Amino acid sequence: MSIKVTNVSKLYGKQKALDQVSFEIEKGEIVGLLGPNGAGKSTLMKIISCYIPPSSGQVEVMNYNALEEPLAVKSNIGYLPESNPLYYEMYVLEYLNFVAGIFKIKNKKQRIKEIITLTGLDKEQHKKIGALSKGYKQRLGLAQAFIHNPEVLILDEPTSGLDPNQLIEIRNVIKQIGESKTILFSSHIMQEVEAICDRILIIKDGKLIADSPKNKIQELWKDKEILIVEFKEDINVSLLEKTEGIEQVYSEGLGKYKITVASKTDIRPLIYDFAKSENLTLIGLQTEEISLEHIFQNLTQ
């Protein structure tokens, strides 16, 4: 077992950031950790990486107890925090040599060469860190997290702020590393989670509300349907939600609404009747494929 979290809670004064969270992650899994802002994702990652202790509960990494053997846990973890703290006045090679020295890596020169190739830093290795683009700074963050060849990688928003090309590049690096390691990472970019992860954990208000393989989470909605409905005017959402067969209605602005239908029942005639009864102009109605984003909204709102 690479990661085992058992009944972990964390209190900040009277505020409960985590509430009895439990899960296990096997070697070779790439697991996405999702949740609204303030749900407890970063707190959980800091606890697993021994940055902060839990208020109660237990964490094990590679069978080492995080409270009893924190150095052993840290030696098996590569951690990239959301802020990605780097020394901007250092050169890329200088920084990686510094990090390799901290971990007392044997044959540092060879390992640094390997990690530079893996993360695509070849052309940037002689630059100052402060001169790197956002994408290359993220690559360097991944390089420092993985340089000591840990069994577990903890990545907090590793693709935040990247352009589409950089997203694909970092995604490929993460997937390549994940072929032989265990990766837990959080992201607000649902497309990244869908593209990379084998399994999804969703946290809301400090509680774990979903833990399932990606395809199984999507199967939970196999009897639901999403409709995109557009009116010329704004509508009374609460009134539309009372229509038989409609579960939820989300406003997307400018008269456009995303409707969750409780079953595969065709509710188009009911939408037409609603528009007629409310003197509304219906200008668009189409179905939309159910995505992880829909499921996330449904579980967390």
C-alpha positions in Angstrom: 0.0 0.0 0.0 1.5 3.3 -1.0 -0.8 5.7 0.9 -3.1 4.8 3.7 -5.2 7.5 5.4 -7.3 6.4 8.4 -9.9 8.7 10.1 -7.8 11.8 9.6 -9.2 15.1 11.1 -7.6 18.5 11.3 -8.8 21.4 13.4 -7.7 25.0 13.2 -9.2 26.4 16.4 -12.8 25.6 16.2 -12.8 25.2 12.4 -12.7 21.6 11.2 -10.7 21.5 8.0 -10.8 17.7 7.7 -13.4 15.4 9.2 -12.7 11.6 9.5 -11.1 11.2 6.1 -10.1 7.6 5.1 -8.8 6.1 1.9 -6.1 3.9 0.5 -4.0 4.2 -2.7 -2.1 1.4 -4.3 1.2 1.6 -6.1 0.9 2.7 -9.7 -2.4 4.6 -9.3 -2.8 8.2 -10.4 -5.5 9.7 -8.2 -7.2 13.1 -8.6 -8.2 15.0 -5.5 -11.1 17.3 -6.2 -13.1 19.8 -4.1 -14.2 23.4 -4.0 -11.9 26.1 -2.6 -11.5 25.6 1.1 -12.7 22.0 1.1 -9.4 20.7 2.7 -7.4 19.4 -0.3 -4.2 21.3 0.5 -4.5 20.5 4.2 -4.8 16.8 3.4 -1.7 16.9 1.1 0.3 18.8 3.7 -0.6 16.1 6.3 0.4 13.2 4.0 3.7 14.9 3.2 4.4 15.5 7.0 4.3 19.3 6.5 1.7 19.6 9.3 0.4 16.9 11.7 -3.3 15.8 11.9 -5.4 16.6 14.9 -6.4 12.9 15.0 -6.2 9.8 12.8 -3.3 8.1 11.1 -1.3 8.4 7.8 1.0 5.7 6.4 3.2 6.1 3.4 5.0 3.0 2.1 4.1 1.4 5.5 5.8 4.1 7.5 3.8 6.0 10.1 3.8 9.8 9.3 3.8 10.7 13.0 6.3 8.1 14.2 8.7 8.0 11.2 8.3 11.4 9.4 11.8 11.3 7.9 11.2 7.9 6.3 7.9 9.2 4.9 9.5 12.3 3.5 12.2 10.3 1.8 9.5 8.3 0.0 7.5 11.4 -1.1 8.1 14.0 -3.8 6.0 17.1 -3.0 5.1 20.0 -5.3 3.0 22.6 -3.4 0.6 24.9 -5.2 2.9 27.9 -4.7 5.9 26.1 -6.2 8.6 27.9 -4.1 11.8 28.3 -6.1 15.0 30.3 -5.7 14.8 32.7 -8.6 18.4 33.9 -8.3 19.7 30.4 -8.7 20.4 28.7 -12.0 18.4 25.6 -13.0 21.4 23.2 -12.8 22.6 24.9 -9.6 19.2 24.5 -8.0 18.8 20.8 -8.9 22.4 20.2 -7.6 21.3 21.8 -4.4 18.2 19.7 -4.0 20.1 16.5 -4.9 22.6 17.4 -2.2 19.8 17.7 0.4 18.6 14.2 -0.5 22.2 12.9 -0.5 21.8 11.4 -3.9 24.7 9.3 -5.2 26.0 10.0 -8.6 24.3 13.4 -8.6 25.5 14.4 -12.1 23.9 11.4 -13.8 20.6 11.7 -11.9 20.3 15.4 -12.7 20.9 14.7 -16.3 18.2 12.1 -16.3 15.6 14.3 -14.6 16.4 17.2 -16.9 15.7 15.0 -19.9 12.5 13.6 -18.3 11.0 17.0 -17.6 12.2 18.6 -20.8 14.5 21.2 -19.2 17.4 20.5 -21.6 17.3 23.9 -23.3 16.7 25.9 -20.1 19.2 24.2 -17.8 21.7 27.1 -17.9 19.2 29.8 -17.3 18.4 31.6 -14.1 15.1 30.3 -12.6 13.6 33.8 -12.5 14.0 34.0 -16.3 11.9 30.8 -16.9 8.4 30.9 -18.2 5.5 29.6 -16.0 5.5 26.3 -17.8 9.2 25.7 -17.3 9.0 26.7 -13.6 6.4 24.0 -13.2 8.7 21.5 -15.0 11.4 22.5 -12.5 9.0 22.0 -9.6 8.3 18.5 -10.9 12.0 17.9 -11.3 12.8 18.8 -7.7 9.9 16.7 -6.5 11.0 13.6 -8.4 14.8 14.0 -8.3 15.3 11.5 -5.4 13.1 9.0 -7.2 10.4 8.8 -4.6 7.7 6.1 -4.6 4.9 8.7 -4.1 4.3 12.1 -5.7 2.0 14.7 -4.1 1.2 17.4 -6.6 -1.0 20.4 -5.6 -2.4 22.2 -8.7 0.6 21.3 -10.9 -1.0 22.7 -14.1 -2.3 25.9 -12.6 -1.7 29.0 -14.8 -0.4 27.1 -17.8 -1.4 27.7 -21.4 -3.0 24.8 -23.5 0.4 23.7 -24.9 2.1 23.7 -21.5 -0.9 21.8 -20.1 -0.4 19.0 -22.5 3.4 18.9 -21.9 3.1 18.7 -18.1 0.3 16.2 -18.4 2.5 13.9 -20.5 5.3 14.3 -17.9 3.0 13.3 -15.1 1.6 10.3 -16.9 5.1 9.1 -17.8 6.2 9.4 -14.2 2.9 7.7 -13.1 3.7 4.5 -15.0 5.8 3.3 -12.1 4.9 5.6 -9.2 1.9 6.6 -7.1 0.6 10.1 -7.8 -2.0 12.1 -5.8 -2.7 15.5 -7.3 -5.3 18.2 -7.0 -6.6 20.3 -9.8 -9.5 22.6 -10.6 -9.1 21.7 -14.3 -11.6 18.9 -14.8 -10.2 18.1 -18.3 -6.8 17.4 -16.8 -8.3 15.1 -14.2 -10.3 13.2 -16.8 -7.2 12.9 -19.0 -4.7 11.8 -16.4 -6.4 10.0 -13.5 -7.5 6.4 -12.9 -9.5 7.3 -9.8 -11.2 10.3 -8.3 -11.5 11.5 -4.6 -13.9 14.4 -4.0 -13.8 16.4 -0.7 -16.5 18.8 0.4 -16.4 20.7 3.7 -13.5 18.5 4.9 -15.4 15.2 4.3 -14.7 12.6 1.6 -17.9 12.4 -0.3 -16.8 10.3 -3.3 -14.1 7.7 -3.9 -14.3 5.7 -7.1 -12.5 4.8 -10.3 -13.2 7.5 -12.9 -15.4 5.4 -15.0 -17.5 4.2 -12.0 -18.2 7.8 -11.0 -19.5 8.5 -14.5 -21.7 5.4 -14.3 -23.5 6.9 -11.3 -25.0 9.3 -13.8 -25.8 6.7 -16.5 -29.6 7.3 -16.0 -29.3 11.1 -16.1 -29.2 13.6 -18.9 -27.9 17.2 -19.3 -29.9 19.7 -21.4 -28.7 23.1 -22.4 -31.7 25.4 -22.8 -31.5 29.0 -24.0 -34.2 31.6 -23.6 -34.3 35.2 -24.9 -35.2 36.3 -21.4 -34.1 35.4 -17.9 -36.3 32.9 -16.2 -37.6 31.9 -12.7 -35.2 29.1 -12.0 -37.0 27.8 -8.9 -40.2 27.6 -11.0 -38.5 25.6 -13.8 -37.0 23.2 -11.2 -40.6 22.3 -10.1 -41.2 20.8 -13.6 -41.6 17.0 -13.4 -38.3 15.2 -14.3 -36.0 18.1 -13.7 -33.5 17.7 -10.8 -31.4 20.8 -11.0 -31.1 24.0 -13.0 -27.8 26.0 -13.2 -27.7 29.5 -14.8 -24.8 30.0 -17.1 -25.8 33.7 -17.8 -27.2 35.4 -20.9 -30.4 33.4 -20.7 -28.6 30.0 -21.0 -29.4 27.2 -18.4 -27.9 23.8 -17.8 -30.6 21.4 -16.7 -30.0 18.0 -15.0 -32.8 15.6 -15.9 -33.5 12.8 -13.4 -34.0 10.1 -16.0 -33.9 9.5 -19.8 -37.4 10.8 -20.0 -37.9 13.3 -22.9 -38.8 16.5 -21.2 -38.7 18.7 -24.3 -42.5 19.0 -24.5 -42.5 20.2 -20.8 -39.8 22.8 -21.6 -42.0 24.1 -24.5 -45.0 24.2 -22.2 -43.0 26.1 -19.6 -41.9 28.7 -22.1 -45.4 29.1 -23.4 -47.0 29.5 -19.9 -44.3 32.1 -18.9 -44.4 34.0 -22.2 -40.7 33.2 -22.8 -38.9 32.9 -26.1 -37.2 29.6 -26.4 -34.2 30.0 -28.8 -32.2 26.8 -28.2 -32.4 23.3 -26.7 -29.8 20.6 -27.0 -28.4 17.6 -25.0 -24.9 17.7 -23.6 -22.6 14.8 -22.8 -22.2 14.2 -19.1 -18.7 15.1 -17.9 -16.8 14.9 -14.7 -17.5 18.7 -14.3 -21.3 17.9 -14.2 -20.8 15.3 -11.5 -18.5 17.5 -9.5 -21.1 20.4 -9.6 -23.9 18.0 -8.6 -21.9 16.6 -5.6 -20.4 19.8 -4.3 -23.1 22.5 -4.8 
